[in-house]
């Protein structure tokens, strides 16, 4: 009998209304790169348990790394409920269902990968980013094997194996009027679809193309945001506005626009939990609800939001959208007893324009490869701030004029969405550090004011 089965039986014997137990076993391989060489290789093996108890509509949680403590933890958790306020809106944990393993989420080669093989992959990242104009290369490679098991007192039991891989390279150069850098990134779920060489090449090209930047005047531009910078906006500005809790509490900048047009008709934003190779791809969410593709913005119309069970029940809904997440770093699931609401793979449907065509159609603009310090200034209005540093190129009359110096962008999300003028065909998987995974092409936005730094 497994530790989870014992825990559920014990909770029933104690008369607890509902009990949910999660166990996550992980093998994390990390290769760190500093000063253009591999400086550390480490492998961590973790096993963690999360327990959620709902008794008389009172909810408490416990987390432990020792399975011998689980039964005692359940007993202590029950005692804790005596001091808690009942959540009268709670309607219950999900019941047993049949689940399947999705394509492109598990790779035996990644599960069994050796430290020497991981080192070879990281070295390929370094080799492809080397150039006489690049002085320093830093970065990391993370490979995760995960076994996730979820059980509850309604006879739900789910066990799933997953693998993840993510690499990032930052190339820096002093061969310039001021220091510049470039970034390369890729992530996925299988080794065969992962290209370490492309990571290094992207970092090298962005860095070299940023050498000797020119001042960018403080005025309005058409801006082409490349996928990595769009991913930054999706993770830190866009996503929260489609959280059901945020929407119902009228803290979303779109709380007054449900079923209304909030962007150009060509723009479609989807949460797609079934796409192969997606970092957030999964058949069930982290509470045991079947995941579904959710159209958040369809042809410019605000269509849906995402939620977990608790937020759905609290706001009067009878079911969640299947977006309960127990997020872990660097990737995958954790044993957090209480999940949050979040998208699985926030996806912008790609358009038909190549980046070359988008540049040709730009009279006075900027091409932005990466963003820094992106955050909401006034979330309810949708105001946000971000900084573009290296990876900026100035566009004049349909041609790249040269690299640009740093600028700060203070803008408004509803305005940005309405001013999207083109969507690229260069869709890529993107994951900002310890943040939400996304899948996005380049997007072009008109009338954005920038300020020179």
C-alpha angles and dihedrals in degrees: 000000000000124000089249093053091049090050094051093046090048092051091051092049088054091054095246111162097221136000130183123191127189127188123187122189115190140183110193121188115192128184115189124202123203131163091005095302141084109265103169140025118182138166122203125194114200135177119184136173128209124192129192119188124194114187124164085350090300114128127209134161141205134188127197142164094209118077089199087068097054099091093046089047091055091052091049090047091055090052089051092057089067088073097045134094116244118247098223092189093063112116104179148276118286123272132235118299138165116257135188136207110252123228117261098021103098133046121181089205091060091045091055099035117142127222090247092054091048088050091053091053092050091047090054088054089054096044094053092051097051120113136150089248093054116084105179135025122193133168146104145247121217124190119182131190113189137184111194123188127181127185134170139179091259089073095260112147124170129174123183138172119210138175130201136185129188132170134183133183127190113195118195131194135194091183089102145074085267134004115285135181143192133208133215124187141170135167138178147134104259133050096227092061094046119095115195090177092059090053092057093042092052092049092048095048094047092049096047092044088054096056116122097007122199126227114268114217119235102252142096122302142174103246127203106202111202119219097268092053092044088053089056091054093046093051100043106026113019108038100062092058091066095050106118092222092051091046095050092046087054092240094121118093085229098050090114095044107065110149089005131113111269102162143018115301092246092061119096124176118190137175101221114185094171104057113121115251093014112143089223097042114132138144094225131025123240093274096051100263118138110252122235136190107259124201104215095172118017119185088338095311122121100237111163149359131213131241149163126231098270096051092043093051092045091056094047100262120133097216141025126240090241095259103126107138131189095191123201136184132275090008143325134028132332133202093247104151094218117049125211129220114257141140118264101214112358102210134190111201108239123242131215103258123106118221088247091057092046090054093046090054093051117094101178115009155112133246108216118197101177141011132208135197094017115176143141114265096185108007096186092057093035097242115154141171132214139161128228112204124157117006095056122130127185118231122203124176094343097312137096105253095185144284121317135219124243121297135182120227119203107179146144125255099216089049092047093052092050092050098053105128102175142013123208131229093226100097114175139175110253132182123179114212112287090348144102120309117235140180114214147150126217116285129202120216128187132220101020116161116220131189123212116238 
